[in-house]
Amino acid sequence: MIRSKQNWAWVVAGVAFIALVGAAAFRATPGALIEPLQSEFGWSTSTIGLAVSVNLMLFGLTAPFAAALMERLGVRKVVASALTLVAVGSGLTVFMTTAWQLVLFWGVLVGLGTGSMALAFVATITGRWFVKHRGLVTGVLTAGGATGQLVFLPAVAALSEASGWRSASLMVSLAALAVVPLVLLFLREHPADLGIPPYGGDEVVPVPPASGGAARRAIGALTSAARTGPFWFLAAGFAICGATTNGLVGTHFIPAAHDHGMPTTTAAGLLALVGVFDIAGTVLSGWLTDKVDPRLLLAVYYVLRGASLLVLPQLFHDSVQPSMLVFIIFYGLDWVATVPPTVALCREIFGLSAPVVFGWVFASHQIGAALAATAAGLTRDHFGDYAPAWYVAGVLSISAAFLSMKVKRSPAFAGGPEQPARDLTPEGTRG
């Protein structure tokens, strides 16, 4: 019976994985439907881009508040509500007639819903349920969230082309609702609720008392963490991470390849291939995080990513060359490999407040992505080529390696996952 209960950690991780993969599919929808929406409504790329930018920003800024809400109200309620919100937002798009409705449905509703199932959700699940294999599970869950968006992109585009964009939106809506029963039935809040320790732990960890308001907790964790150097180094590095992945490659790789004569469908397939190799890279990164200094891992990842981006402008052709395939494999392995070591450092430095603090670090990731998406577009308009954007991104990525190596454990927050650091909440900072 005890062994059976111990397996609940893997059940919880499995349900979380399904929810994250689903959320990734929902986030793939806007990018795949830009052309059909332009054809039907005549909206400009910048108009549709505004909805996507709102989605990206809310996806990041919602994360710390969602992490605090999970502590206050419970993971099941927050995730089930988030999936419902995504279903409503995606479903309502079939009735829209004006651009502001696109911003509201795609940007606001889907952005808030998917943001509530962002990487702070991963940090919450792994922090509560795992001691052994914590880094590995973080890698697997991260891969599900990040890879799903790229892998589902061709599928959503194909359905839209075959049956119309409304069919694709309705499919996404129904898929979101289908996950809700799984979350309500099988997702559990804490191992202590079942009378068991976290997986790999020796003692049952008492359920912490409910904190104050979620907004107060999220802001309190930010103001306390912001007084430390490690937070700013992590946030700056992760902002560069977002700029060099979702913001630049995720948004502009396809049009950049098309500029060199490559068919859009071929470029989309290459981007999906990045997602396939990201699975192996992120899981491997999680495994390494359990064994190697996370600071060193981050430094290596950022240097390798920067080097790959610096050579990318020379690899574009009108067809897929072997050199481009080498880039796709190499870059794919590094796509979000940065997440497991970043989560580990937040847990090591900020202890009990790690999920909320990581939520703010992740917010910087999305801010970086949004800024890069806009900056790269302006670069293309001004120079007629994306090359300067790739070069700047390469240099920035290498600079993120130096930021990562400057992350030191602060004596004020000493303590690791087994001996949590001081709680960075308004209540926890008293005395």
Protein Blocks (a to p, Z undefined) as FASTA:
>chain_A
ZZmmmmmmmmmmmmmmmmmmmmmmmmmmmmmmmmmmmmmnopafklmmmmmmmmmmmmmm
mmmmmmmmmmmnopklmmmmmmmmmmmmmmmmmmpcbfklmmmmmmmmmmmmmmmmmmkl
mmmmmmmmpmghklmmmmmmmmmmmmmmmmmmmmmmmmmmmnojklmmmmmmmmmmmmmm
mmmmmmcfbfklnopacehiabdcddddddddfklmmmmmmmmmmmpmklmmmmmmmmmm
mmmmmmmmmmmmmmmmmmnopafklmmmmmmmmmmmmmmmmmmmmmmmmmpcfklmmmmm
mmmmmmmmmmmmmmgcfbdcfklmmmmmmmmmmmmmmmmmmmmmmmmmnmmmmmmmmmmm
mmmmmmmmmmmmmmmmmmmmmnopaklmmmmmmmmmmmmmmmmmmpccdfklgccfklcc
ddfbfklmgZZ
